[in-house]
Structures are given as C-alpha cells and as structure tokens.
Amino acid sequence: MSTPTLDVVIPVKYGSQYLPQALESVARQGVDARVVIVDDGAPVDLAELASKVSGIDTTVIPNSRQAGIGGARNTGAAEATRDLLAFLDADDVWPDHRTRTLQESLGGPDELGLAFGLVEQFLDGSATSLPDPPRPGYLAGGMLIRRSTWERVGDFDEELGVGEYIDWVARARSIGAREEVIEEIVLRRRIHGDNTTIHRRDQYADYADVVRRHLRLSLIHI
C-alpha cells in the first residue's frame, strides 16, 4: 500500500472551540495530510486556533461560495490537489489510522468508489441525550474518496440547507460509484449543545426535497 497524500476540508462556523482536537486527530493519521480550514463565519480567529496544533499543514481560507455547509465544503474541495479527499467537521474527530484503513477499500486508482465505516457518537458536557451505538455512517466525515471521484460527481448542492450530503451520495450512485462500508469506527461524532444541525432545523424541509428529487431520478432509469 503506497503512502497516500490527503486533503482534508474542515468548514467552520459553529463549534470552533473544538477545532484543535479535530486537527490533532488528522495529525495522528500517519499520512501526508494538508488541512483546508474554511471560515464560514466563525466568531474567532481560526488561524490562531490552528496554530496551537503542531505537525499538521493547515491553510485557512474564507468561504468564497454560498454561505452554508455546502458552499464551505465546495470552497475547500476546490483547493484539493492530492490523491485522496476527505471532509471533517470542526467538532468531530477521527480515530487513529482510519485513513489508511479506508484507503484499502477504495480499490484501484482508476476505480470510481467511496469508502465508509462506522460512526460512533460521544457526549460533550453540554449535551442532554445519550448517543446511539456505532453504526454505518453516511456522513461526510465518515467517508474517504479519491479526488478524481469527487471531480466526476461534482460539488455539493449549495441550495440545500440540509441534505446536501445525501444528495451527493445519491448522485455518486447514479453514475455507478462502488461503495464499501468497513466494520470499523472511522468517525467519532461529538454530541453537544451547539451542533450544526440544531441551527439548521428551519431548513429540514430540504430533506424531503432531496428524497423527491432522487425518487424521480430512480423512476426515470427504470
């Protein structure tokens, strides 16, 4: 297995206080990683926060696309030049060596594929509900892809307030991308009182729009 080179996109608006822990988890991957931190309106100096973590190559850029998680991720992905691409939220962390484990499931360099694993939720002190046990996670932070796969599928839909990742995976499937889900934890998702989903509850109707969109596409291809 060759040593992969990795671009990691971390959009930040809420939960910026956890960014150093996210960066430390990337630094422990044992791969040549560069982190693109996308400022989507964070209330603090992200460069100063990132400077507290040594041993990791970080760049902070403003969100140059539509405000929101989709536009911020697209802004970061546009900077990607390395073999592999991954996304991580500022308040989540990766288990050690998850990148190498997922890379083994991606297949050959020319293969269109997505690799996922299990997501484990854990409680922060400000959370009030117990997390679920580890389960397969179709979340951006639980995925590893080749940059070439990203380029084939295209950007996240920035018009979707929520559901943009579900929409992206559905589009990847529609062009024949192969999926592998490994039975190992590849993302630890922090549950706390300021999760991004809390701030996007007024946009939950977008989930229904995503489902309707891809149901129509499925019927067209029957």
Salt bridges, closest charged atoms under 4 A:
ASP7 OD1 - ARG34 NE 2.73
ASP32 OD1 - ARG82 NH1 2.85
ASP89 OD1 - ARG73 NH2 3.21
ASP91 OD2 - HIS192 NE2 2.69
ASP96 OD1 - ARG28 NE 2.87
GLU111 OE2 - ARG178 NE 2.51
GLU120 OE1 - ARG188 NE 2.77
ASP124 OD1 - ARG190 NH1 3.81
ASP132 OD2 - ARG135 NH2 3.37
GLU151 OE2 - ARG147 NH1 2.94
ASP155 OD2 - ARG65 NH2 2.73
ASP157 OD2 - ARG213 NH1 3.00
GLU158 OE2 - ARG65 NE 2.98
GLU164 OE2 - ARG73 NH1 3.29
GLU164 OE1 - ARG200 NH1 3.39
ASP167 OD2 - ARG171 NE 3.13
ASP167 OD1 - ARG213 NH1 2.85
ASP167 OD1 - HIS214 NE2 2.75
GLU179 OE2 - ARG173 NE 2.41
GLU180 OE2 - ARG178 NH1 2.88
ASP194 OD1 - HIS199 NE2 2.56
ASP209 OD1 - ARG212 NH2 2.32
